[in-house]
């Protein structure tokens, strides 16, 4: 059961990342490339363009929360 929770967290994290990258590429190609290639650039994008990235960022953060919760229960 704990691995299923962690798997759900990973899926939410992946989905949030993809949605953030789509939003970044919609804003500008360089934002999208930065999100792909530079660590934490996608988080900077989310804060600088909060109106466009609010929902994907919340999916991203909830994925971290679910993954962290599953790892606490499993460990």
Buried (B, 14 or more C-beta within 10 A) or exposed (E): EEEEBBEBBBEBBEBBBEBBBBBBBEBEEEBBBBBEEEEEBBBBBBEEBEEBBEEBBEBBBBBBEBBEBBEEEEE
